[in-house]
Amino acid sequence: MFDILHIINRELLIACKNSMWFNVFIRIVVLMAILQIITLIFNKIQKRLLSKTDEIEAIKQIKTTLRLVHMVINTFVVLSALIAFLASVGVNIKPFLATAGVAGIAVGYAAKRFLEDIISGIIIITSGQIRMGDYVNISGKEGTVENIDLKMVTLRGINGNVHFIRNGLIDIVTNYTRDYSYFLLDLGVSYDEDPDKVMAVLKDIFDKELMADTKIAPKILGDIEICGLNSFENSSIIIRIRIKTVPKEQWAVQRAFNRLILQRFKEENIEIPYPYQNVLIKNS
């Protein structure tokens, strides 16, 4: 008799445990489905918003803002699901919430850095200082913004290095690709050269060769700006020029223009000086 009761109790316990784990499994599946649905909704919203504009700056701002909102909603859903699950299995969450409130006050100073990161992240994202895809300089580190959230910014350097920068440490941001960019060149030529001739040749290169390049021309937003003779150096005079470009395309324009300058200057016999030393040997 006692053996039968023992077996029945054991089977009931096993059934309850199996039921509990099955309930956990179902809740996890439902949670994953809800998160997937949220992701699909955000993808549709992003696609619709992006279809209404072709401005690069607007596109970057839309992607960055939606990424932040998506992350916040996912966090809220996961926390809500966790609280609901604990309540469903008979765990009284009120003591935990009360303890969390007291603990929150106790660790307030310890969490100062974390709160600084969150607040700074909200300000950075909502003000549009940094967006996904921007090329920036933060704390002496340069790179393309690969990810930005409420905690940190992730930069990918041109050499492939990845920089992780806490939002709370971000003070001064240099954004090289906001609205438009500039290719700035300080070109040194020999003192024997006529500056007016050099500037005329640069203008001709820009008009007839650089703008004739079908790959480069769409990246240029305006005429060349020849600022003139900018300074005098030890072995050269410096002529400054500037070209306005599409964001993040200034380096492609620079490389193409530099190549054309070198070719034409050789044809025109315009000297680009380089450092050298004269060595005088005296017979003793």
Helices and strands as residue ranges (DSSP letters): H 2-51, H 56-88, H 94-106, H 112-127, E 135-138, E 141-148, E 152-156, E 162-166, G 167-169, E 173-175, E 181-189, H 195-205, I 206-210, G 217-219, E 225-232, E 237-245, H 250-268
